[in-house]
Amino acid sequence: MATTGNSASIAFATSGFTATYTRIGGTGQEREAIEITDLSTSGEKTYQPDDLIEGGEFSLEFHWDQSASTFPPITAAAETVTITYPTKTGETTAATLAGTAFLTGVTGPDLVNGEIMTGEATVKWSGGPTYTAGS
Amino acid sequence: MVWRADVHGRQLIMEITFDDHPARHIVHGESVPLFDDLRLIRINGIGAGYCGVAPGLPVTMIRPYPLSVMEEVRVAVEAYTGGSASSLNQPPDLGSLEEIDYGDDDEERDEP
């Protein structure tokens, strides 16, 4: 059965930053396509995959708590970051996406009437994250 | 280990346990923990947060808990690691912000 993202969470192991998250964005990973077309190629250009992939980044949206003393760790060193997926029925351990990561951007809240203050952050995996299925 | 916390006037019996960090990778054909320096904190079997295996790293919970539960987590982590965590962190319980007493300014006042 398909599940929603409800109850997913993220933990920063060293800075200890926590928030009430409204969105944990998906990680986008990419790799280049290296063109290997030569003079004998006919029809379409040909490509091979690059040796390395881009580990990717993801975004966070969270309620901005002005009482919190721990701010998004934009100046922190890379640290272990664990995204915990919702626990599926029958699982005792939720799936995780974890790796070493650091913040590359933080945006504070817009202060306006009638809107909940929210912050945004961009988190860059310093290598490739590891996905571990729930069990 | 079983811990007890007073939550909203009720004695709550909790089992706080520590497991390997759930992230795993394959080394020499064997699935092993990806992070040796972190542990998953479980409260009554449910994943509740993360801590270091040694003192000096923060405890980071993945959802808010009552202060009395957090105190038991602090004690349990200290017993497990043999020292204090650098900080105890959990997401703010924004529901409680609605209960803040803003003082007399919120009360209706009679016009002079």
gemmi code that builds the backbone of each chain (N, CA, C; Angstrom):
import gemmi

chains = {
    "A": [
        ("MET", (0.846, -1.194, 0.000), (0.000, 0.000, 0.000), (0.885, 1.250, 0.000)),
        ("ALA", (0.550, 2.195, -0.831), (1.337, 3.430, -0.888), (1.175, 4.223, 0.400)),
        ("THR", (2.227, 4.883, 0.799), (2.170, 5.659, 2.038), (2.582, 7.097, 1.770)),
        ("THR", (2.180, 7.962, 2.663), (2.545, 9.365, 2.542), (3.830, 9.628, 3.320)),
        ("GLY", (4.266, 10.865, 3.317), (5.471, 11.228, 4.054), (5.214, 11.555, 5.510)),
        ("ASN", (3.987, 11.401, 5.939), (3.653, 11.750, 7.326), (4.490, 10.940, 8.301)),
        ("SER", (5.052, 11.600, 9.272), (5.896, 11.060, 10.350), (7.349, 10.902, 9.947)),
        ("ALA", (7.718, 11.271, 8.724), (9.135, 11.268, 8.351), (9.871, 12.329, 9.163)),
        ("SER", (11.160, 12.136, 9.316), (11.940, 13.089, 10.117), (13.372, 13.119, 9.611)),
        ("ILE", (14.119, 14.065, 10.132), (15.533, 14.181, 9.775), (16.315, 14.535, 11.034)),
        ("ALA", (17.501, 13.966, 11.169), (18.338, 14.230, 12.346), (19.734, 14.619, 11.905)),
        ("PHE", (20.255, 15.672, 12.545), (21.628, 16.124, 12.326), (22.444, 15.655, 13.538)),
        ("ALA", (23.437, 14.793, 13.312), (24.076, 14.082, 14.422), (24.995, 14.945, 15.261)),
        ("THR", (25.596, 15.956, 14.688), (26.584, 16.725, 15.437), (26.051, 18.079, 15.883)),
        ("SER", (25.413, 18.795, 14.979), (24.873, 20.104, 15.362), (23.637, 19.954, 16.227)),
        ("GLY", (22.942, 18.846, 16.076), (21.734, 18.619, 16.863), (20.560, 19.464, 16.447)),
        ("PHE", (20.624, 20.061, 15.261), (19.528, 20.920, 14.823), (18.248, 20.106, 14.666)),
        ("THR", (17.190, 20.622, 15.232), (15.880, 19.991, 15.069), (14.858, 21.076, 14.757)),
        ("ALA", (13.795, 20.682, 14.136), (12.712, 21.614, 13.835), (11.455, 20.797, 13.582)),
        ("THR", (10.361, 21.495, 13.440), (9.130, 20.832, 13.014), (9.048, 20.981, 11.503)),
        ("TYR", (9.262, 19.895, 10.816), (9.397, 19.955, 9.364), (8.046, 19.831, 8.674)),
        ("THR", (7.874, 20.597, 7.635), (6.665, 20.481, 6.825), (6.981, 19.833, 5.475)),
        ("ARG", (8.254, 19.794, 5.151), (8.642, 19.150, 3.891), (10.112, 18.758, 3.973)),
        ("ILE", (10.388, 17.516, 3.654), (11.764, 17.059, 3.467), (11.857, 16.670, 2.004)),
        ("GLY", (12.529, 17.471, 1.245), (12.552, 17.281, -0.195), (13.303, 16.019, -0.597)),
        ("GLY", (12.977, 15.534, -1.752), (13.679, 14.368, -2.275), (15.073, 14.737, -2.757)),
        ("THR", (15.967, 13.766, -2.695), (17.334, 13.976, -3.157), (17.401, 13.731, -4.661)),
        ("GLY", (17.929, 14.710, -5.352), (18.124, 14.545, -6.792), (19.569, 14.199, -7.086)),
        ("GLN", (19.802, 13.112, -7.784), (21.162, 12.727, -8.149), (21.282, 12.714, -9.667)),
        ("GLU", (22.443, 13.059, -10.140), (22.640, 13.151, -11.587), (23.999, 12.574, -11.978)),
        ("ARG", (24.103, 12.170, -13.201), (25.416, 11.887, -13.763), (25.418, 12.347, -15.213)),
        ("GLU", (26.568, 12.717, -15.634), (26.704, 13.228, -16.993), (26.647, 12.073, -17.995)),
        ("ALA", (26.239, 12.439, -19.185), (26.322, 11.513, -20.309), (27.488, 11.977, -21.177)),
        ("ILE", (28.498, 11.141, -21.324), (29.686, 11.501, -22.091), (29.487, 11.061, -23.532)),
        ("GLU", (29.599, 12.022, -24.410), (29.377, 11.682, -25.818), (30.559, 10.903, -26.370)),
        ("ILE", (30.292, 9.792, -26.990), (31.357, 8.962, -27.580), (31.170, 8.792, -29.084)),
        ("THR", (30.399, 9.718, -29.631), (30.184, 9.675, -31.081), (31.516, 9.811, -31.825)),
        ("ASP", (31.712, 9.030, -32.855), (32.909, 9.199, -33.685), (32.501, 9.287, -35.154)),
        ("LEU", (33.486, 9.361, -35.989), (33.196, 9.606, -37.406), (32.473, 8.442, -38.079)),
        ("SER", (32.528, 7.290, -37.419), (31.846, 6.137, -38.025), (30.396, 6.018, -37.563)),
        ("THR", (30.041, 6.870, -36.611), (28.680, 6.788, -36.074), (27.681, 7.275, -37.110)),
        ("SER", (26.626, 6.583, -37.205), (25.577, 7.025, -38.115), (24.265, 7.101, -37.346)),
        ("GLY", (23.406, 7.912, -37.852), (22.117, 8.047, -37.174), (22.237, 8.919, -35.936)),
        ("GLU", (22.063, 8.343, -34.762), (22.055, 9.121, -33.523), (23.445, 9.190, -32.896)),
        ("LYS", (23.673, 10.280, -32.147), (24.885, 10.379, -31.336), (24.863, 9.257, -30.297)),
        ("THR", (26.035, 8.843, -29.856), (26.098, 7.782, -28.840), (26.775, 8.325, -27.580)),
        ("TYR", (26.410, 7.758, -26.475), (26.876, 8.249, -25.171), (27.237, 7.081, -24.265)),
        ("GLN", (28.074, 7.378, -23.266), (28.293, 6.428, -22.182), (28.165, 7.195, -20.861)),
        ("PRO", (27.837, 6.489, -19.779), (27.679, 7.207, -18.505), (29.014, 7.669, -17.944)),
        ("ASP", (28.990, 8.811, -17.298), (30.175, 9.334, -16.625), (30.615, 8.363, -15.532)),
        ("ASP", (31.868, 8.436, -15.147), (32.378, 7.540, -14.100), (31.735, 7.844, -12.750)),
        ("LEU", (31.495, 9.118, -12.470), (31.023, 9.530, -11.144), (29.642, 10.161, -11.253)),
        ("ILE", (28.904, 10.069, -10.165), (27.604, 10.728, -10.127), (27.645, 11.884, -9.140)),
        ("GLU", (26.751, 12.793, -9.332), (26.584, 13.909, -8.399), (25.717, 13.411, -7.244)),
        ("GLY", (26.272, 13.474, -6.031), (25.582, 12.919, -4.870), (24.242, 13.554, -4.582)),
        ("GLY", (24.114, 14.816, -4.966), (22.820, 15.459, -4.871), (22.608, 16.280, -3.617)),
        ("GLU", (21.468, 16.896, -3.572), (21.091, 17.745, -2.444), (19.578, 17.656, -2.275)),
        ("PHE", (19.122, 18.211, -1.192), (17.678, 18.235, -0.964), (17.337, 19.480, -0.171)),
        ("SER", (16.062, 19.786, -0.126), (15.612, 20.986, 0.567), (14.756, 20.607, 1.764)),
        ("LEU", (14.692, 21.523, 2.700), (13.876, 21.363, 3.901), (12.978, 22.574, 4.063)),
        ("GLU", (11.789, 22.347, 4.522), (10.918, 23.436, 4.943), (10.449, 23.125, 6.350)),
        ("PHE", (10.458, 24.115, 7.202), (10.141, 23.857, 8.609), (9.515, 25.088, 9.236)),
        ("HIS", (8.729, 24.834, 10.281), (8.180, 25.943, 11.043), (9.326, 26.652, 11.759)),
        ("TRP", (9.370, 27.940, 11.648), (10.429, 28.712, 12.290), (10.022, 28.983, 13.726)),
        ("ASP", (10.786, 28.447, 14.638), (10.491, 28.603, 16.059), (11.428, 29.668, 16.631)),
        ("GLN", (10.868, 30.824, 16.926), (11.731, 31.915, 17.395), (12.249, 31.688, 18.800)),
        ("SER", (11.727, 30.653, 19.486), (12.240, 30.325, 20.815), (13.410, 29.347, 20.751)),
        ("ALA", (13.630, 28.761, 19.597), (14.688, 27.749, 19.495), (16.053, 28.412, 19.600)),
        ("SER", (16.943, 27.756, 20.308), (18.292, 28.302, 20.462), (19.267, 27.667, 19.478)),
        ("THR", (18.832, 26.603, 18.801), (19.688, 25.964, 17.801), (19.208, 26.371, 16.417)),
        ("PHE", (20.065, 27.038, 15.690), (19.681, 27.541, 14.382), (20.161, 26.590, 13.285)),
        ("PRO", (19.579, 26.678, 12.121), (20.063, 25.815, 11.033), (21.566, 25.957, 10.869)),
        ("PRO", (22.278, 24.824, 10.868), (23.749, 24.850, 10.988), (24.461, 25.231, 9.695)),
        ("ILE", (24.262, 26.451, 9.253), (24.868, 26.890, 7.994), (26.376, 27.045, 8.128)),
        ("THR", (26.889, 27.231, 9.353), (28.341, 27.379, 9.516), (28.997, 26.086, 9.989)),
        ("ALA", (28.214, 25.041, 10.171), (28.761, 23.803, 10.749), (29.546, 23.001, 9.717)),
        ("ALA", (30.425, 22.161, 10.231), (31.128, 21.217, 9.372), (30.142, 20.157, 8.886)),
        ("ALA", (30.569, 19.406, 7.890), (29.726, 18.306, 7.424), (29.493, 17.324, 8.569)),
        ("GLU", (28.302, 16.778, 8.620), (27.951, 15.879, 9.721), (27.048, 14.773, 9.193)),
        ("THR", (26.849, 13.772, 10.023), (25.960, 12.679, 9.629), (24.515, 13.161, 9.671)),
        ("VAL", (23.823, 12.989, 8.587), (22.424, 13.390, 8.485), (21.606, 12.136, 8.155)),
        ("THR", (20.553, 11.944, 8.910), (19.712, 10.762, 8.718), (18.279, 11.181, 8.450)),
        ("ILE", (17.784, 10.846, 7.297), (16.360, 11.036, 7.005), (15.674, 9.706, 7.313)),
        ("THR", (14.713, 9.761, 8.214), (13.991, 8.553, 8.598), (12.628, 8.566, 7.926)),
        ("TYR", (12.355, 7.547, 7.156), (11.079, 7.441, 6.448), (9.976, 7.012, 7.420)),
        ("PRO", (8.734, 7.189, 7.009), (7.645, 6.676, 7.855), (7.789, 5.170, 8.042)),
        ("THR", (7.393, 4.729, 9.213), (7.456, 3.296, 9.492), (6.221, 2.608, 8.915)),
        ("LYS", (6.465, 1.628, 8.081), (5.375, 0.885, 7.457), (4.823, -0.128, 8.468)),
        ("THR", (3.566, -0.458, 8.333), (2.971, -1.450, 9.220), (3.777, -2.745, 9.175)),
        ("GLY", (4.112, -3.237, 10.345), (4.886, -4.474, 10.418), (6.371, -4.250, 10.560)),
        ("GLU", (6.831, -3.015, 10.319), (8.252, -2.719, 10.466), (8.548, -2.290, 11.895)),
        ("THR", (9.723, -2.646, 12.372), (10.188, -2.090, 13.641), (11.309, -1.082, 13.407)),
        ("THR", (11.903, -1.144, 12.238), (12.942, -0.176, 11.884), (12.565, 0.476, 10.563)),
        ("ALA", (12.448, 1.781, 10.584), (12.046, 2.507, 9.389), (13.202, 2.583, 8.393)),
        ("ALA", (12.857, 2.788, 7.155), (13.878, 3.007, 6.135), (14.589, 4.328, 6.412)),
        ("THR", (15.843, 4.400, 6.026), (16.604, 5.638, 6.215), (17.377, 5.983, 4.946)),
        ("LEU", (17.608, 7.258, 4.792), (18.552, 7.762, 3.798), (19.570, 8.556, 4.603)),
        ("ALA", (20.800, 8.104, 4.616), (21.774, 8.701, 5.534), (23.111, 8.881, 4.844)),
        ("GLY", (23.829, 9.868, 5.312), (25.155, 10.127, 4.784), (25.734, 11.355, 5.449)),
        ("THR", (26.836, 11.815, 4.914), (27.466, 13.023, 5.428), (26.992, 14.196, 4.577)),
        ("ALA", (26.593, 15.265, 5.247), (25.986, 16.375, 4.516), (26.230, 17.686, 5.259)),
        ("PHE", (25.982, 18.762, 4.562), (26.126, 20.086, 5.176), (25.164, 21.051, 4.501)),
        ("LEU", (24.827, 22.101, 5.222), (23.904, 23.092, 4.677), (24.632, 24.003, 3.697)),
        ("THR", (23.980, 24.278, 2.595), (24.522, 25.253, 1.654), (23.656, 26.510, 1.581)),
        ("GLY", (22.511, 26.477, 2.197), (21.662, 27.668, 2.187), (20.593, 27.607, 3.250)),
        ("VAL", (20.274, 28.748, 3.783), (19.180, 28.870, 4.755), (18.422, 30.147, 4.451)),
        ("THR", (17.129, 30.067, 4.470), (16.298, 31.255, 4.306), (15.381, 31.366, 5.510)),
        ("GLY", (15.427, 32.501, 6.158), (14.568, 32.738, 7.311), (13.144, 33.038, 6.878)),
        ("PRO", (12.282, 33.210, 7.852), (10.856, 33.345, 7.531), (10.482, 34.732, 7.007)),
        ("ASP", (9.465, 34.745, 6.163), (8.797, 36.000, 5.835), (7.894, 36.339, 7.014)),
        ("LEU", (7.931, 37.580, 7.420), (7.136, 37.994, 8.579), (5.933, 38.781, 8.087)),
        ("VAL", (4.806, 38.089, 8.003), (3.600, 38.722, 7.491), (2.403, 38.286, 8.320)),
        ("ASN", (1.350, 39.070, 8.227), (0.117, 38.705, 8.915), (-0.486, 37.443, 8.317)),
        ("GLY", (-1.056, 36.634, 9.162), (-1.870, 35.523, 8.697), (-1.119, 34.362, 8.098)),
        ("GLU", (0.184, 34.323, 8.275), (0.954, 33.189, 7.745), (1.892, 32.660, 8.809)),
        ("ILE", (1.960, 31.346, 8.905), (2.899, 30.709, 9.818), (4.319, 30.979, 9.323)),
        ("MET", (5.216, 31.320, 10.241), (6.605, 31.560, 9.855), (7.269, 30.234, 9.486)),
        ("THR", (7.861, 30.193, 8.331), (8.563, 28.985, 7.899), (9.965, 29.343, 7.424)),
        ("GLY", (10.872, 28.420, 7.649), (12.225, 28.564, 7.152), (12.497, 27.517, 6.088)),
        ("GLU", (13.534, 27.751, 5.323), (13.929, 26.798, 4.291), (15.429, 26.586, 4.372)),
        ("ALA", (15.855, 25.410, 4.053), (17.287, 25.109, 4.031), (17.580, 24.182, 2.860)),
        ("THR", (18.778, 24.308, 2.357), (19.258, 23.391, 1.317), (20.417, 22.600, 1.894)),
        ("VAL", (20.347, 21.299, 1.745), (21.349, 20.406, 2.334), (22.034, 19.630, 1.214)),
        ("LYS", (23.347, 19.675, 1.230), (24.139, 19.020, 0.183), (24.804, 17.765, 0.749)),
        ("TRP", (24.570, 16.627, 0.106), (25.295, 15.411, 0.506), (26.745, 15.578, 0.072)),
        ("SER", (27.671, 15.327, 0.982), (29.075, 15.526, 0.611), (29.594, 14.363, -0.241)),
        ("GLY", (28.908, 13.250, -0.171), (29.202, 12.140, -1.078), (27.868, 11.632, -1.572)),
        ("GLY", (27.705, 10.361, -1.571), (26.398, 9.820, -1.924), (25.712, 9.295, -0.674)),
        ("PRO", (24.433, 9.602, -0.488), (23.726, 9.050, 0.670), (23.469, 7.557, 0.478)),
        ("THR", (23.266, 6.882, 1.579), (22.969, 5.448, 1.545), (21.542, 5.208, 1.953)),
        ("TYR", (20.798, 4.536, 1.093), (19.414, 4.192, 1.417), (19.387, 2.788, 2.013)),
        ("THR", (18.734, 2.690, 3.165), (18.575, 1.388, 3.804), (17.096, 1.118, 3.968)),
        ("ALA", (16.638, 0.030, 3.442), (15.212, -0.283, 3.486), (14.760, -0.555, 4.912)),
        ("GLY", (13.482, -0.293, 5.167), (12.908, -0.606, 6.466), (12.821, -2.109, 6.667)),
        ("SER", (12.704, -2.514, 7.922), (12.625, -3.958, 8.192), (11.800, -4.203, 9.441)),
    ],
    "B": [
        ("MET", (16.698, -1.596, 29.289), (16.520, -1.100, 30.644), (15.180, -0.362, 30.726)),
        ("VAL", (14.477, -0.549, 31.805), (13.159, 0.053, 31.966), (13.281, 1.328, 32.782)),
        ("TRP", (12.651, 2.389, 32.296), (12.688, 3.675, 32.963), (11.254, 4.123, 33.201)),
        ("ARG", (11.077, 4.960, 34.186), (9.747, 5.456, 34.502), (9.751, 6.983, 34.420)),
        ("ALA", (8.703, 7.513, 33.861), (8.584, 8.965, 33.781), (7.164, 9.371, 34.129)),
        ("ASP", (7.057, 10.494, 34.763), (5.750, 11.032, 35.113), (5.302, 11.937, 33.968)),
        ("VAL", (4.323, 11.482, 33.202), (3.836, 12.253, 32.053), (2.396, 12.654, 32.305)),
        ("HIS", (2.176, 13.930, 32.419), (0.832, 14.454, 32.672), (0.186, 13.742, 33.859)),
        ("GLY", (0.972, 13.526, 34.929), (0.442, 12.954, 36.156), (0.322, 11.441, 36.143)),
        ("ARG", (0.703, 10.814, 35.029), (0.628, 9.352, 34.958), (2.032, 8.782, 34.934)),
        ("GLN", (2.211, 7.707, 35.677), (3.496, 7.022, 35.653), (3.607, 6.238, 34.351)),
        ("LEU", (4.556, 6.612, 33.523), (4.739, 5.943, 32.238), (5.974, 5.053, 32.356)),
        ("ILE", (5.800, 3.791, 32.059), (6.933, 2.872, 32.090), (7.453, 2.735, 30.674)),
        ("MET", (8.719, 3.064, 30.514), (9.311, 3.057, 29.177), (10.496, 2.124, 29.157)),
        ("GLU", (10.658, 1.480, 28.035), (11.883, 0.733, 27.818), (12.712, 1.513, 26.817)),
        ("ILE", (13.839, 1.993, 27.275), (14.735, 2.756, 26.400), (15.898, 1.847, 26.030)),
        ("THR", (16.026, 1.618, 24.739), (17.089, 0.718, 24.272), (17.893, 1.407, 23.176)),
        ("PHE", (19.041, 0.846, 22.882), (19.950, 1.420, 21.893), (20.302, 0.354, 20.861)),
        ("ASP", (20.140, 0.715, 19.618), (20.486, -0.185, 18.518), (21.533, 0.490, 17.632)),
        ("ASP", (22.142, -0.311, 16.760), (23.001, 0.281, 15.734), (22.200, 1.302, 14.930)),
        ("HIS", (22.883, 2.320, 14.418), (22.239, 3.213, 13.459), (21.688, 2.347, 12.320)),
        ("PRO", (20.448, 2.589, 11.900), (19.829, 1.669, 10.927), (20.476, 1.666, 9.540)),
        ("ALA", (21.200, 2.713, 9.188), (21.817, 2.735, 7.856), (22.900, 1.662, 7.769)),
        ("ARG", (22.846, 0.879, 6.714), (23.805, -0.207, 6.574), (24.390, -0.195, 5.159)),
        ("HIS", (25.552, -0.755, 5.031), (26.139, -0.950, 3.708), (26.844, -2.307, 3.677)),
        ("ILE", (27.232, -2.683, 2.499), (27.811, -4.008, 2.311), (29.336, -3.899, 2.308)),
        ("VAL", (29.977, -4.641, 3.206), (31.436, -4.719, 3.251), (31.824, -6.189, 3.176)),
        ("HIS", (32.609, -6.540, 2.170), (33.023, -7.939, 1.967), (31.814, -8.865, 1.970)),
        ("GLY", (30.753, -8.416, 1.327), (29.570, -9.254, 1.194), (28.681, -9.309, 2.415)),
        ("GLU", (29.035, -8.554, 3.448), (28.247, -8.596, 4.687), (27.640, -7.222, 4.962)),
        ("SER", (26.376, -7.205, 5.377), (25.700, -5.960, 5.709), (26.136, -5.501, 7.102)),
        ("VAL", (26.751, -4.336, 7.158), (27.264, -3.827, 8.442), (26.779, -2.387, 8.618)),
        ("PRO", (26.737, -1.898, 9.865), (26.304, -0.512, 10.095), (27.182, 0.478, 9.346)),
        ("LEU", (26.530, 1.487, 8.782), (27.266, 2.514, 8.041), (27.980, 3.471, 8.988)),
        ("PHE", (27.362, 3.723, 10.132), (27.945, 4.669, 11.094), (28.201, 3.950, 12.415)),
        ("ASP", (29.460, 3.781, 12.755), (29.804, 3.085, 13.994), (29.671, 3.980, 15.222)),
        ("ASP", (29.642, 5.287, 14.997), (29.712, 6.209, 16.130), (28.336, 6.694, 16.585)),
        ("LEU", (27.270, 6.170, 15.981), (25.922, 6.624, 16.338), (25.046, 5.451, 16.715)),
        ("ARG", (24.087, 5.716, 17.564), (23.114, 4.704, 17.956), (21.699, 5.241, 17.761)),
        ("LEU", (20.797, 4.326, 17.430), (19.370, 4.646, 17.357), (18.779, 4.431, 18.740)),
        ("ILE", (18.101, 5.444, 19.246), (17.418, 5.336, 20.539), (15.997, 4.855, 20.269)),
        ("ARG", (15.609, 3.805, 20.929), (14.227, 3.335, 20.828), (13.528, 3.540, 22.162)),
        ("ILE", (12.299, 4.007, 22.103), (11.457, 4.067, 23.295), (10.316, 3.088, 23.063)),
        ("ASN", (10.261, 2.093, 23.897), (9.278, 1.006, 23.737), (9.308, 0.425, 22.323)),
        ("GLY", (10.495, 0.274, 21.812), (10.684, -0.375, 20.520), (10.566, 0.534, 19.317)),
        ("ILE", (10.108, 1.755, 19.520), (9.912, 2.685, 18.408), (11.142, 3.585, 18.288)),
        ("GLY", (11.635, 3.751, 17.080), (12.760, 4.648, 16.861), (12.395, 6.058, 17.287)),
        ("ALA", (13.202, 6.621, 18.178), (12.849, 7.905, 18.778), (13.893, 8.984, 18.541)),
        ("GLY", (15.127, 8.588, 18.266), (16.170, 9.580, 18.071), (17.526, 8.919, 17.933)),
        ("TYR", (18.549, 9.749, 17.959), (19.905, 9.270, 17.752), (20.832, 9.879, 18.803)),
        ("CYS", (21.868, 9.128, 19.133), (22.892, 9.643, 20.035), (24.225, 9.050, 19.630)),
        ("GLY", (25.297, 9.571, 20.219), (26.614, 9.028, 19.955), (26.864, 7.790, 20.800)),
        ("VAL", (27.911, 7.044, 20.459), (28.276, 5.889, 21.280), (29.159, 6.316, 22.440)),
        ("ALA", (29.659, 7.537, 22.356), (30.540, 8.053, 23.398), (29.983, 9.395, 23.879)),
        ("PRO", (30.399, 9.816, 25.057), (29.926, 11.111, 25.544), (30.371, 12.248, 24.630)),
        ("GLY", (29.645, 13.349, 24.717), (30.071, 14.556, 24.017), (29.358, 14.837, 22.720)),
        ("LEU", (28.568, 13.880, 22.221), (27.773, 14.141, 21.023), (26.342, 14.470, 21.440)),
        ("PRO", (25.618, 15.193, 20.618), (24.248, 15.545, 20.994), (23.295, 14.359, 20.899)),
        ("VAL", (22.220, 14.465, 21.636), (21.081, 13.571, 21.467), (20.073, 14.329, 20.608)),
        ("THR", (19.636, 13.712, 19.523), (18.690, 14.361, 18.623), (17.469, 13.484, 18.470)),
        ("MET", (16.370, 13.930, 19.029), (15.125, 13.177, 18.915), (14.442, 13.552, 17.608)),
        ("ILE", (13.656, 12.624, 17.080), (13.018, 12.888, 15.791), (11.576, 13.343, 15.943)),
        ("ARG", (11.075, 13.374, 17.165), (9.747, 13.950, 17.420), (9.744, 14.467, 18.855)),
        ("PRO", (8.837, 15.378, 19.173), (8.856, 15.947, 20.520), (8.334, 14.977, 21.578)),
        ("TYR", (8.947, 15.029, 22.728), (8.537, 14.214, 23.872), (8.378, 15.128, 25.079)),
        ("PRO", (7.572, 14.705, 26.060), (7.454, 15.489, 27.291), (8.809, 15.603, 27.989)),
        ("LEU", (8.969, 16.651, 28.753), (10.244, 16.898, 29.429), (10.643, 15.735, 30.327)),
        ("SER", (9.645, 15.121, 30.976), (9.968, 14.012, 31.886), (10.534, 12.823, 31.108)),
        ("VAL", (10.030, 12.599, 29.904), (10.567, 11.523, 29.071), (11.979, 11.882, 28.621)),
        ("MET", (12.169, 13.149, 28.232), (13.499, 13.573, 27.799), (14.514, 13.424, 28.934)),
        ("GLU", (14.068, 13.654, 30.154), (14.980, 13.491, 31.291), (15.399, 12.025, 31.417)),
        ("GLU", (14.446, 11.119, 31.221), (14.789, 9.695, 31.287), (15.713, 9.315, 30.131)),
        ("VAL", (15.480, 9.913, 28.957), (16.372, 9.657, 27.822), (17.787, 10.139, 28.160)),
        ("ARG", (17.852, 11.320, 28.768), (19.171, 11.856, 29.145), (19.892, 10.900, 30.089)),
        ("VAL", (19.175, 10.421, 31.093), (19.780, 9.507, 32.065), (20.195, 8.204, 31.382)),
        ("ALA", (19.324, 7.701, 30.502), (19.630, 6.445, 29.814), (20.855, 6.596, 28.916)),
        ("VAL", (20.934, 7.725, 28.203), (22.089, 7.944, 27.323), (23.365, 8.067, 28.138)),
        ("GLU", (23.281, 8.747, 29.270), (24.470, 8.874, 30.124), (24.918, 7.509, 30.627)),
        ("ALA", (23.952, 6.683, 30.993), (24.306, 5.348, 31.474), (24.920, 4.524, 30.349)),
        ("TYR", (24.402, 4.717, 29.130), (24.882, 3.922, 27.993), (26.268, 4.373, 27.539)),
        ("THR", (26.458, 5.692, 27.474), (27.718, 6.200, 26.925), (28.774, 6.423, 27.999)),
        ("GLY", (28.353, 6.478, 29.243), (29.309, 6.713, 30.315), (29.642, 8.170, 30.526)),
        ("GLY", (28.838, 9.055, 29.984), (29.083, 10.485, 30.181), (27.944, 11.296, 29.609)),
        ("SER", (28.102, 12.598, 29.671), (27.019, 13.489, 29.253), (27.016, 13.715, 27.751)),
        ("ALA", (25.835, 13.868, 27.215), (25.703, 14.313, 25.832), (25.985, 15.812, 25.786)),
        ("SER", (26.405, 16.295, 24.622), (26.706, 17.727, 24.518), (25.437, 18.563, 24.582)),
        ("SER", (24.342, 18.004, 24.097), (23.066, 18.713, 24.171), (21.946, 17.704, 23.955)),
        ("LEU", (20.774, 18.111, 24.370), (19.589, 17.263, 24.240), (18.615, 18.037, 23.356)),
        ("ASN", (18.343, 17.528, 22.170), (17.562, 18.293, 21.189), (16.332, 17.525, 20.748)),
        ("GLN", (15.256, 18.236, 20.577), (14.063, 17.635, 20.005), (13.293, 18.721, 19.271)),
        ("PRO", (12.496, 18.331, 18.287), (11.715, 19.343, 17.573), (10.814, 20.077, 18.543)),
        ("PRO", (10.620, 21.360, 18.340), (9.726, 22.098, 19.233), (8.315, 21.569, 19.136)),
        ("ASP", (7.670, 21.477, 20.274), (6.261, 21.075, 20.280), (5.454, 22.343, 20.053)),
        ("LEU", (5.204, 22.641, 18.780), (4.579, 23.924, 18.464), (3.154, 24.004, 18.991)),
        ("GLY", (2.568, 22.871, 19.298), (1.253, 22.906, 19.908), (1.278, 23.629, 21.235)),
        ("SER", (2.418, 23.478, 21.937), (2.511, 24.111, 23.249), (2.658, 25.619, 23.135)),
        ("LEU", (3.096, 26.097, 21.937), (3.231, 27.546, 21.796), (1.875, 28.234, 21.933)),
        ("GLU", (0.835, 27.493, 21.577), (-0.494, 28.095, 21.670), (-0.919, 28.293, 23.115)),
        ("GLU", (-0.209, 27.629, 24.034), (-0.595, 27.716, 25.431), (0.206, 28.775, 26.169)),
        ("ILE", (1.050, 29.510, 25.440), (1.855, 30.519, 26.110), (0.953, 31.573, 26.739)),
        ("ASP", (1.264, 31.925, 27.966), (0.520, 32.964, 28.652), (1.139, 34.314, 28.293)),
        ("TYR", (0.410, 35.084, 27.559), (0.947, 36.371, 27.137), (0.640, 37.481, 28.131)),
        ("GLY", (0.073, 37.110, 29.262), (-0.160, 38.109, 30.303), (-1.463, 38.849, 30.108)),
        ("ASP", (-1.562, 39.960, 30.801), (-2.821, 40.694, 30.841), (-3.184, 41.342, 29.511)),
        ("ASP", (-2.200, 41.488, 28.631), (-2.470, 42.201, 27.385), (-3.516, 41.501, 26.533)),
        ("ASP", (-3.636, 40.161, 26.751), (-4.609, 39.415, 25.962), (-6.035, 39.583, 26.471)),
        ("GLU", (-6.169, 40.055, 27.677), (-7.504, 40.150, 28.258), (-8.227, 41.385, 27.747)),
        ("GLU", (-9.534, 41.216, 27.633), (-10.332, 42.359, 27.205), (-10.342, 43.410, 28.308)),
        ("ARG", (-10.249, 44.611, 27.883), (-10.228, 45.698, 28.860), (-11.412, 46.620, 28.614)),
        ("ASP", (-11.932, 47.110, 29.694), (-13.028, 48.070, 29.588), (-12.488, 49.404, 29.104)),
        ("GLU", (-13.237, 50.027, 28.253), (-12.824, 51.357, 27.806), (-12.866, 52.313, 28.989)),
        ("PRO", (-11.891, 53.158, 29.128), (-11.896, 54.106, 30.257), (-13.049, 55.090, 30.143)),
    ],
}
model = gemmi.Model(1)
for chain_id, residues in chains.items():
    chain = gemmi.Chain(chain_id)
    for i, (resn, *xyz) in enumerate(residues, 1):
        res = gemmi.Residue()
        res.name, res.seqid = resn, gemmi.SeqId(i, " ")
        for name, pos in zip(("N", "CA", "C"), xyz):
            atom = gemmi.Atom()
            atom.name, atom.element = name, gemmi.Element(name[0])
            atom.pos, atom.b_iso = gemmi.Position(*pos), 0.0
            res.add_atom(atom)
        chain.add_residue(res)
    model.add_chain(chain)
structure = gemmi.Structure()
structure.add_model(model)
structure.setup_entities()
